[in-house]
Amino acid sequence: MKLKRLLPLLSLLLLPQIGFAQKKGSVNVIYDKSNDITCGIVDLGNVAAGIAADYLWLNASYCSPGKTLQPPTLIRLQVLSKASAGATRGPQMIFLLDGTDRLLFDSQLNHSSNPALAAVGQIIIVNLTTTEFEKICSAKLVEFQVFGRSYKLKQKDLAKLDWLARAGSTASP
């Protein structure tokens, strides 16, 4: 129930004031005419399985100047995690791909300026190169750990992320 009330607030936090938005496949393509920038965003929602008290809200995005979404060079992975409440520095995110390949990323920890979101956790940001991002998307099994808790990404989530990595060549508002 609390998560349903959180969704509109999270949308306001994640999406700046926009001039134009449309959905292309799994990617929400947004053009901000004030700043002349186009962003592609994939929102996977809560990827924590089962336990209602735990959640990890995950999205990925990148932006390009102008009205056309260009192929990315860096992709931002953004996490809102209840497990991060009270943390004072960014955690290391560990991705385990197909049970053997490990990718380690240091992250930034941002405190929400929205009082409603501050009570539910903090925002963790990791910037990935397209090579790193595509390596994650192409794996059959992706598990990752943040703040000592482990999560798995489903194949449908990986397909959405893969679409984001390739969206710049075909998507524009």
Residue pairs with C-beta under 8 A, 6 or more apart in sequence:
2 120
3 46
3 55
6 116
6 117
6 120
9 114
9 116
9 117
10 57
10 80
10 117
12 114
13 112
13 114
13 117
14 41
14 43
14 59
14 78
15 21
15 30
15 41
16 32
17 32
17 34
18 30
18 31
18 32
19 31
19 32
19 33
19 34
20 30
20 31
20 33
20 173
21 28
21 29
21 30
21 31
21 173
22 28
22 29
22 173
23 29
24 40
24 167
24 170
24 171
25 163
25 167
25 171
26 42
26 159
26 160
26 163
26 164
27 40
27 41
27 42
27 160
27 163
27 164
27 167
27 171
28 40
28 41
28 42
28 43
29 38
29 39
29 40
29 69
29 167
29 171
29 172
29 173
30 38
30 39
30 40
30 41
30 173
31 37
31 38
31 67
31 173
32 38
32 39
36 65
36 66
36 67
37 63
37 64
37 65
37 66
38 63
38 64
38 65
38 66
38 67
38 68
38 69
38 172
38 173
39 61
39 62
39 63
39 64
39 69
40 61
40 62
40 63
40 69
40 72
40 164
40 167
40 168
40 171
41 59
41 60
41 61
41 164
42 59
42 60
42 61
42 160
42 161
42 163
42 164
43 58
43 59
44 58
44 59
44 60
44 153
44 157
44 160
44 161
45 57
45 58
46 55
46 56
46 57
46 58
47 56
47 57
47 58
47 151
47 152
47 153
47 157
48 54
48 55
48 56
48 149
48 151
49 151
49 152
53 82
54 82
54 83
54 149
55 81
55 82
56 79
56 80
56 81
56 82
56 83
56 146
56 149
56 151
57 79
57 80
57 81
58 77
58 78
58 79
59 77
59 78
60 75
60 76
60 77
60 78
60 133
60 161
60 164
61 75
61 76
61 78
61 164
62 72
62 73
62 74
62 75
62 76
62 164
64 70
64 72
64 168
67 172
67 173
68 172
68 173
69 167
69 168
69 171
69 172
69 173
70 168
71 130
71 166
71 168
71 169
72 130
72 133
72 164
72 165
72 168
73 129
73 130
74 127
74 128
74 129
74 130
75 127
75 128
75 129
75 130
75 133
75 164
75 165
76 125
76 126
76 127
76 128
77 93
77 125
77 126
77 127
77 128
78 123
78 124
78 125
79 93
79 107
79 123
79 124
79 125
79 126
79 146
80 117
80 120
80 121
80 122
80 123
80 124
81 121
81 122
81 124
81 146
81 147
82 120
82 121
83 121
83 146
83 147
83 148
83 149
84 91
84 109
84 121
84 122
84 124
84 146
84 147
85 120
85 121
85 122
87 109
87 122
87 147
88 109
89 109
90 106
90 107
90 108
90 109
90 124
90 125
91 107
91 109
91 124
91 146
91 147
92 104
92 105
92 106
92 107
93 104
93 105
93 107
93 124
93 126
93 144
93 145
93 146
94 102
94 103
94 104
94 105
94 144
94 145
94 146
95 102
95 103
95 104
95 105
95 136
95 142
95 143
95 144
96 102
96 142
96 143
96 144
96 145
97 103
97 135
97 136
97 139
97 141
97 142
98 139
98 140
98 141
99 141
101 135
101 139
103 132
103 135
103 136
105 126
105 128
105 132
106 126
107 124
107 125
107 126
107 146
108 124
108 125
108 126
109 122
109 123
109 124
109 125
110 122
110 123
110 124
110 125
111 118
111 122
111 123
112 118
112 122
112 123
124 146
128 136
130 165
133 161
133 165
134 162
134 165
136 142
136 158
136 161
137 158
137 161
137 162
137 165
138 162
139 158
140 155
141 152
142 152
142 153
142 158
143 150
143 151
143 152
143 153
144 150
144 151
144 153
145 151
153 161
